[in-house]
């Protein structure tokens, strides 16, 4: 099988589609295990930058890989407590996962 070679293209579709060459280079590096000292150094640096960005002293500020919906669920899950009352309308299949998550969080 021949090596895959793709020429540079300008992609004009919705969403962040163009990848900075530095990202492509970084993604072509060897995989590091989650407990590898080099990986934990990278993760610690990222956690510090995230804490600075969000102006928090929480040393456990870390990136979560996922869709925007996963991010919204993480935010809602971090601010909803068992004693809170809230209205979360079910607007169809696109929010079923979120409403189920919240049902679990509030014990309903």
C-alpha positions as CSV (number, residue, x, y, z in Angstrom):
1,X,0.0,0.0,0.0
2,X,1.4,3.4,-0.9
3,X,1.8,6.2,1.6
4,X,-1.1,8.6,1.9
5,X,-0.3,12.0,0.5
6,X,-2.8,14.8,0.7
7,X,-2.0,18.2,-0.8
8,X,-2.9,21.4,1.1
9,X,-6.5,22.5,0.5
10,X,-8.7,25.3,1.7
11,X,-11.9,23.8,3.1
12,X,-14.8,26.2,3.0
13,X,-17.5,24.4,5.1
14,X,-19.1,25.3,8.4
15,X,-17.2,24.7,11.5
16,X,-13.5,24.7,12.4
17,X,-12.1,22.6,9.6
18,X,-8.7,24.1,8.9
19,X,-6.0,22.6,11.1
20,X,-2.9,24.6,12.0
21,X,0.3,22.8,10.9
22,X,1.5,22.8,14.5
23,X,-1.5,20.7,15.4
24,X,-0.9,18.2,12.6
25,X,2.7,17.9,13.7
26,X,1.8,17.4,17.4
27,X,-0.8,14.8,16.5
28,X,1.8,12.8,14.5
29,X,4.0,12.3,17.5
30,X,4.2,9.0,19.4
31,X,1.4,8.2,21.8
32,X,2.1,8.8,25.5
33,X,0.5,6.8,28.2
34,X,-1.6,8.7,30.8
35,X,0.9,8.0,33.6
36,X,4.0,8.7,31.5
37,X,5.9,11.6,33.2
38,X,6.0,13.5,29.9
39,X,2.2,13.2,29.6
40,X,1.6,14.3,33.2
41,X,3.9,17.3,32.6
42,X,1.9,18.3,29.6
43,X,-1.4,17.8,31.5
44,X,-0.2,19.9,34.4
45,X,0.8,22.7,32.1
46,X,-2.6,22.6,30.5
47,X,-4.3,22.6,33.9
48,X,-2.4,25.7,34.9
49,X,-3.3,27.5,31.7
50,X,-7.0,26.6,32.1
51,X,-7.0,27.8,35.7
52,X,-5.4,31.1,34.5
53,X,-7.9,31.5,31.7
54,X,-10.9,31.0,34.0
55,X,-9.3,32.9,36.8
56,X,-9.7,30.1,39.3
57,X,-7.4,28.8,42.0
58,X,-8.8,25.3,41.6
59,X,-5.8,23.1,40.7
60,X,-8.0,20.4,39.3
61,X,-9.2,22.5,36.3
62,X,-8.7,20.2,33.3
63,X,-9.8,19.8,29.7
64,X,-12.6,17.4,28.9
65,X,-12.7,15.8,25.5
66,X,-16.1,15.8,23.9
67,X,-18.7,17.6,21.9
68,X,-20.2,20.9,22.8
69,X,-23.1,19.0,24.3
70,X,-20.7,17.1,26.6
71,X,-19.3,20.5,27.7
72,X,-22.8,21.8,28.5
73,X,-23.6,18.6,30.5
74,X,-20.4,19.1,32.5
75,X,-21.3,22.7,33.2
76,X,-24.8,21.9,34.3
77,X,-23.6,19.0,36.3
78,X,-21.2,21.2,38.2
79,X,-23.8,23.8,39.1
80,X,-26.9,21.7,39.9
81,X,-27.2,20.5,43.4
82,X,-29.7,18.0,44.9
83,X,-31.6,20.8,46.7
84,X,-32.1,23.0,43.7
85,X,-35.3,23.3,41.7
86,X,-35.1,24.1,38.1
87,X,-37.1,23.9,34.9
88,X,-35.5,21.8,32.1
89,X,-37.9,21.3,29.3
90,X,-37.5,18.3,27.1
91,X,-37.3,19.5,23.6
92,X,-36.9,16.2,21.7
93,X,-34.3,13.6,21.1
94,X,-31.4,16.2,21.0
95,X,-31.6,16.8,24.7
96,X,-32.7,13.4,25.9
97,X,-29.2,12.6,27.2
98,X,-29.0,15.9,29.0
99,X,-32.4,15.6,30.6
100,X,-31.7,12.0,31.7
101,X,-28.4,13.2,33.2
102,X,-30.1,15.9,35.1
103,X,-32.8,13.6,36.3
104,X,-30.1,11.4,37.9
105,X,-28.4,14.4,39.4
106,X,-31.5,15.7,41.1
107,X,-32.8,12.3,42.1
108,X,-36.1,12.4,40.0
